[in-house]
Amino acid sequence: MNGAGSRGLCGLWFHSFTAAGGFEWQGRVSAQIAPDTYLVQLYEWVIGTPGALQLVSLDKLRTCRFYETDEAMRASYTNLSPQQQSDG
């Protein structure tokens, strides 16, 4: 879990990835519902507005890249080539 640190996942921003390595979701971890289940707020790719709330397993989150801020998350995506962005 890249970037998760010792304070836990709640409040962190993240990208999840497809099996092929492209972007899948972008969002923020809202709450820990159970020891292995988290509530996340997903955000739209194009305009970045809040989208669906999703329950996600800890196993799924273990494959995510985490960021302290939404600016860091957006910068990570922006710094990729157009090909890498379209894979998600």
Backbone as ProteinMPNN parsed JSONL, in Angstrom:
{"seq_chain_A": "MNGAGSRGLCGLWFHSFTAAGGFEWQGRVSAQIAPDTYLVQLYEWVIGTPGALQLVSLDKLRTCRFYETDEAMRASYTNLSPQQQSDG", "coords_chain_A": {"N_chain_A": [[0.843, -1.18, 0.0], [1.23, 1.669, -1.135], [2.218, 4.721, 0.158], [0.487, 4.788, 2.346], [1.245, 4.995, 5.057], [1.544, 5.234, 8.713], [-0.748, 6.139, 9.968], [-3.072, 5.033, 9.13], [-5.665, 4.407, 6.666], [-7.867, 6.085, 6.325], [-9.035, 9.133, 5.075], [-7.077, 9.386, 3.171], [-6.217, 9.891, -0.266], [-6.568, 8.135, -3.403], [-5.519, 6.049, -6.176], [-6.785, 3.346, -8.003], [-6.04, 0.348, -9.847], [-6.344, -1.406, -12.974], [-6.153, -4.9, -13.942], [-4.434, -4.905, -16.086], [-2.854, -2.769, -15.555], [-3.7, -0.184, -16.023], [-5.43, 2.882, -15.081], [-8.128, 2.582, -12.795], [-10.03, 3.444, -10.678], [-10.454, 6.634, -9.003], [-10.222, 8.2, -5.877], [-11.242, 8.824, -2.429], [-10.545, 7.6, 0.775], [-13.072, 7.16, 2.996], [-14.097, 6.016, 5.423], [-13.513, 3.425, 7.849], [-15.274, 0.553, 7.871], [-15.394, -2.032, 8.797], [-12.944, -4.397, 10.069], [-11.768, -5.29, 7.663], [-12.994, -3.84, 5.649], [-13.737, -0.909, 3.84], [-15.241, 2.316, 3.361], [-15.369, 4.164, 0.477], [-15.136, 7.244, -1.289], [-15.729, 7.779, -4.551], [-14.42, 9.58, -7.379], [-15.244, 11.483, -10.272], [-13.611, 11.095, -13.431], [-13.247, 13.065, -15.458], [-14.193, 15.704, -14.65], [-13.792, 15.656, -11.949], [-15.67, 15.652, -9.889], [-17.489, 14.516, -6.957], [-18.531, 11.128, -7.042], [-19.892, 7.954, -6.958], [-20.405, 6.257, -3.806], [-18.575, 3.613, -2.416], [-18.203, 0.341, -1.111], [-15.227, -1.2, -0.19], [-12.852, -3.797, -0.173], [-10.133, -4.497, 2.077], [-8.152, -5.999, 0.849], [-8.417, -5.186, -1.848], [-7.696, -2.504, -1.572], [-5.052, -2.774, -0.938], [-3.714, -2.876, -3.324], [-3.671, -0.348, -4.276], [-2.465, 2.999, -5.015], [-1.556, 5.49, -2.8], [-2.194, 8.87, -1.678], [-1.44, 11.907, 0.056], [-2.884, 14.238, -0.415], [-5.51, 15.623, -2.528], [-4.453, 17.137, -4.556], [-1.91, 16.01, -4.934], [-2.694, 13.508, -5.861], [-3.988, 14.204, -8.283], [-1.828, 15.373, -9.629], [-0.168, 13.172, -9.982], [-1.622, 11.701, -11.867], [-1.79, 13.576, -13.961], [0.866, 13.797, -14.753], [1.333, 11.605, -16.302], [1.654, 10.025, -19.538], [-0.529, 10.675, -22.381], [-1.284, 8.157, -23.436], [-0.971, 6.366, -21.249], [-2.904, 7.472, -19.545], [-5.255, 6.986, -20.987], [-5.463, 4.279, -20.769], [-6.834, 3.752, -18.47]], "CA_chain_A": [[0.0, 0.0, 0.0], [2.127, 2.789, -1.326], [1.809, 6.012, 0.678], [-0.523, 4.7, 3.397], [1.793, 5.477, 6.318], [1.14, 4.556, 9.932], [-1.986, 6.686, 10.528], [-4.228, 4.359, 8.568], [-6.074, 4.775, 5.31], [-8.945, 7.071, 6.299], [-8.626, 10.476, 4.686], [-6.115, 9.368, 2.069], [-6.677, 9.847, -1.656], [-5.974, 6.96, -4.024], [-5.823, 5.5, -7.506], [-6.741, 1.891, -8.132], [-5.557, -0.017, -11.173], [-6.857, -2.62, -13.602], [-5.176, -5.993, -14.029], [-3.474, -4.538, -17.129], [-2.015, -1.672, -15.075], [-4.3, 1.123, -16.283], [-6.218, 3.444, -13.99], [-9.494, 2.083, -12.633], [-10.783, 4.416, -9.88], [-9.776, 7.628, -8.186], [-11.132, 8.493, -4.786], [-10.752, 9.114, -1.087], [-11.026, 6.659, 1.779], [-13.923, 7.926, 3.91], [-14.268, 5.41, 6.745], [-13.315, 1.991, 8.003], [-16.565, 0.01, 8.271], [-15.056, -3.269, 9.505], [-11.488, -4.56, 9.974], [-11.307, -5.512, 6.291], [-13.897, -3.159, 4.72], [-13.685, 0.549, 3.887], [-16.128, 3.097, 2.52], [-14.594, 5.134, -0.292], [-15.833, 8.18, -2.169], [-15.102, 7.811, -5.87], [-14.507, 10.867, -8.062], [-15.302, 11.407, -11.733], [-12.312, 11.305, -14.065], [-13.142, 14.25, -16.31], [-14.326, 16.973, -13.937], [-13.345, 15.467, -10.581], [-16.724, 15.789, -8.89], [-17.794, 13.268, -6.257], [-19.415, 10.183, -7.706], [-20.485, 6.925, -6.118], [-19.776, 5.704, -2.612], [-18.335, 2.191, -2.685], [-17.537, -0.461, -0.091], [-14.053, -1.801, -0.803], [-12.114, -4.665, 0.742], [-8.741, -4.163, 2.35], [-7.34, -6.639, -0.199], [-8.452, -4.302, -3.022], [-6.935, -1.297, -1.266], [-3.611, -3.102, -0.9], [-3.151, -2.702, -4.664], [-3.814, 1.058, -4.657], [-1.422, 3.989, -4.716], [-2.171, 6.484, -1.921], [-1.665, 10.229, -1.679], [-1.875, 12.707, 1.202], [-3.81, 15.292, -0.849], [-6.082, 15.454, -3.862], [-3.522, 17.75, -5.501], [-0.883, 15.006, -5.237], [-3.324, 12.481, -6.686], [-4.18, 14.763, -9.63], [-0.509, 15.557, -10.242], [0.302, 11.852, -10.397], [-2.336, 11.365, -13.101], [-1.444, 14.564, -14.983], [2.238, 13.59, -15.198], [1.413, 10.448, -17.19], [1.434, 10.283, -20.949], [-1.913, 10.448, -22.797], [-1.52, 6.713, -23.598], [-1.16, 5.784, -19.922], [-4.165, 7.959, -19.034], [-6.365, 6.348, -21.699], [-5.561, 2.881, -20.372], [-7.657, 3.677, -17.268]], "C_chain_A": [[0.882, 1.234, 0.0], [1.525, 4.077, -0.775], [0.848, 5.965, 1.849], [-0.012, 5.184, 4.743], [1.227, 4.744, 7.518], [-0.191, 5.043, 10.488], [-3.228, 5.991, 10.017], [-4.612, 4.936, 7.221], [-7.092, 5.904, 5.258], [-8.402, 8.474, 6.027], [-7.648, 10.523, 3.537], [-6.83, 9.298, 0.716], [-5.985, 8.681, -2.338], [-6.329, 6.826, -5.502], [-5.822, 3.993, -7.369], [-6.449, 1.581, -9.592], [-6.206, -1.304, -11.667], [-5.768, -3.688, -13.593], [-4.099, -5.69, -15.064], [-2.586, -3.363, -16.722], [-2.546, -0.287, -15.36], [-5.076, 1.619, -15.068], [-7.617, 2.856, -13.988], [-10.355, 3.131, -11.925], [-9.848, 5.485, -9.352], [-10.748, 8.005, -7.092], [-10.426, 8.816, -3.495], [-11.357, 8.106, -0.12], [-11.778, 7.459, 2.84], [-13.973, 7.344, 5.314], [-13.92, 3.934, 6.699], [-14.604, 1.44, 8.607], [-16.388, -1.246, 9.13], [-13.549, -3.445, 9.359], [-10.964, -4.721, 8.545], [-12.185, -4.843, 5.243], [-13.863, -1.653, 4.94], [-14.749, 1.144, 2.973], [-15.272, 4.128, 1.805], [-15.541, 6.005, -1.112], [-15.071, 8.194, -3.478], [-15.333, 9.174, -6.501], [-14.475, 10.655, -9.563], [-13.937, 11.744, -12.33], [-12.222, 12.655, -14.755], [-13.188, 15.544, -15.509], [-14.005, 16.869, -12.445], [-14.398, 15.642, -9.506], [-16.969, 14.455, -8.189], [-18.789, 12.425, -7.036], [-19.994, 9.23, -6.686], [-19.685, 6.7, -4.84], [-19.68, 4.203, -2.826], [-17.728, 1.54, -1.457], [-16.42, -1.244, -0.769], [-13.323, -2.629, 0.242], [-10.692, -4.15, 0.949], [-7.826, -4.789, 1.303], [-7.289, -5.782, -1.452], [-7.592, -3.067, -2.768], [-5.433, -1.553, -1.209], [-2.94, -2.905, -2.257], [-3.181, -1.247, -5.123], [-2.552, 1.86, -4.368], [-2.1, 5.119, -3.95], [-1.419, 7.803, -1.95], [-2.215, 10.97, -0.469], [-2.934, 13.737, 0.818], [-4.397, 14.968, -2.215], [-5.178, 16.074, -4.921], [-2.427, 16.762, -5.905], [-1.448, 13.902, -6.115], [-3.487, 12.984, -8.121], [-2.85, 14.934, -10.347], [0.044, 14.228, -10.74], [-0.327, 11.451, -11.717], [-1.906, 12.283, -14.243], [-0.053, 14.322, -15.562], [2.409, 12.363, -16.093], [1.197, 10.861, -18.636], [-0.034, 10.073, -21.288], [-2.239, 8.962, -22.978], [-1.778, 6.047, -22.256], [-2.504, 6.215, -19.33], [-5.332, 7.239, -19.697], [-6.499, 4.886, -21.366], [-6.501, 2.702, -19.196], [-9.105, 3.898, -17.492]], "O_chain_A": [[1.225, 1.763, 1.057], [0.441, 4.483, -1.194], [0.42, 7.02, 2.316], [-0.791, 5.745, 5.512], [0.514, 3.751, 7.369], [-0.725, 4.418, 11.404], [-4.336, 6.33, 10.432], [-3.957, 5.843, 6.708], [-7.177, 6.61, 4.253], [-7.45, 8.93, 6.659], [-7.408, 11.592, 2.976], [-7.907, 8.715, 0.593], [-4.911, 8.27, -1.899], [-7.296, 7.408, -5.993], [-4.962, 3.424, -6.697], [-6.592, 2.44, -10.462], [-6.569, -2.176, -10.878], [-4.611, -3.41, -13.276], [-2.97, -6.165, -14.937], [-1.668, -2.998, -17.456], [-1.916, 0.7, -14.982], [-5.342, 0.857, -14.139], [-8.22, 2.655, -15.042], [-11.305, 3.649, -12.511], [-8.635, 5.293, -9.259], [-11.95, 8.121, -7.33], [-9.218, 9.046, -3.448], [-12.546, 7.799, -0.197], [-11.204, 8.324, 3.5], [-13.902, 8.085, 6.294], [-14.019, 3.282, 5.66], [-14.985, 1.81, 9.717], [-17.146, -1.48, 10.071], [-12.925, -2.709, 8.595], [-9.835, -4.328, 8.253], [-12.14, -5.221, 4.073], [-13.95, -1.176, 6.072], [-15.109, 0.561, 1.95], [-14.535, 4.881, 2.442], [-16.596, 5.56, -1.563], [-13.901, 8.576, -3.517], [-16.318, 9.846, -6.199], [-13.78, 9.773, -10.068], [-13.203, 12.575, -11.795], [-11.199, 13.329, -14.64], [-12.315, 16.397, -15.668], [-13.953, 17.885, -11.752], [-14.062, 15.768, -8.329], [-16.694, 13.393, -8.748], [-19.752, 12.934, -7.61], [-20.529, 9.656, -5.662], [-18.475, 6.916, -4.791], [-20.604, 3.589, -3.36], [-16.839, 2.111, -0.826], [-16.638, -1.879, -1.801], [-13.19, -2.219, 1.395], [-10.133, -3.458, 0.097], [-6.831, -4.18, 0.909], [-6.229, -5.656, -2.065], [-6.846, -2.634, -3.646], [-4.637, -0.637, -1.413], [-1.717, -2.781, -2.326], [-2.762, -0.943, -6.239], [-1.695, 1.45, -3.585], [-3.113, 5.651, -4.403], [-0.216, 7.865, -2.202], [-3.327, 10.694, -0.019], [-3.791, 14.075, 1.634], [-3.859, 14.15, -2.962], [-5.135, 15.599, -6.056], [-2.059, 16.685, -7.077], [-0.764, 13.41, -7.013], [-3.161, 12.269, -9.069], [-2.753, 14.669, -11.545], [0.657, 14.169, -11.806], [0.354, 10.92, -12.594], [-1.683, 11.822, -15.363], [0.187, 14.611, -16.734], [3.506, 12.107, -16.589], [0.627, 11.915, -18.918], [-0.73, 9.364, -20.562], [-3.365, 8.548, -22.7], [-2.705, 5.246, -22.132], [-3.174, 5.413, -18.68], [-6.31, 6.912, -19.023], [-7.539, 4.288, -21.643], [-6.934, 1.579, -18.941], [-9.89, 3.856, -16.544]]}, "name": "protein", "num_of_chains": 1, "seq": "MNGAGSRGLCGLWFHSFTAAGGFEWQGRVSAQIAPDTYLVQLYEWVIGTPGALQLVSLDKLRTCRFYETDEAMRASYTNLSPQQQSDG"}
